[in-house]
Amino acid sequence: MEAKLAELLEEPQHRIELAAAFAWLWLATADGKLDLGSHQYLNRQFAALPAVWPNYEQLLAIIAADERESFLLACRVLHKELREAQKRPFLETAIDLVLAGETVGNAANHLLRLYNDLLGFELELLKQIWQRAAGKPLPEPGDPSSLAWWAERDPPHKRQRSKYDWKPGRLFNRNEAYAVLGLKRDASRLEVKRAYRRLVQAYHPDRYECMGQQAREEAELNFLRVRQAYEVLSR
């Protein structure tokens, strides 16, 4: 990677443009790879931003390296330096970007709410803008730390036997490993890495300490299963 975001933001004249572009790109890739609809939408947006277009690939490279410090820096710049008249257009672009994609993923939903808070808006405004743009209410995001949320996403009657009838020591094949991480078989290494990080955080046993022994044991089993799936796909 040639540069960090901090280096790209050193030029004051284009600092806000680049920070906004980075935040939009982070949003577009929050739930996996940059899909065609989002890519085309960003191409149209960035073509009008002279400082952004030459750095498009560089911004993507920083995101691919999972530079969370760069994301936090972009958020700080937007929070402190975005002018009042720029705030709502930034949020509207973020919403249009999410709607241009194939699905409204859970991570993107949470990020929209984060950006809304970052700009100092009430949640009701985000919901109103979304309703007008999408023609339907903003969906409530799920809570990956909740066992109930995972059960609803993956009810027992729909589970693959090979995926769930697992005990430590049995090795997954690659197809099973993709299924455990909730990915398609053509998922990129970056998608595998991000799915793994999301799931180990969701299933970390410490989260379930106060929920009793059964919940903790299930979380430990899921945690081990996710870790082994990631090890299989990292070979």
Secondary structure, DSSP 8 states (H G I E B T S, - for coil): ----HHHHTTSGGGHHHHHHHHHHHHHHTTTSS--HHHHHHHHHHHHT-TTTGGGHHHHHHHHHTT-HHHHHHHHHHHHHH--HHHHHHHHHHHHHHHHHSS---HHHHHHHHHHHHHTT--HHHHHHHHHHHHSS-------TT-HHHHHHHS-GGG--HHHHS--TT----HHHHHHHTT--TT--HHHHHHHHHHHHHHH-GGGGGGG-HHHHHHHHHHHHHHHHHHHHHT-
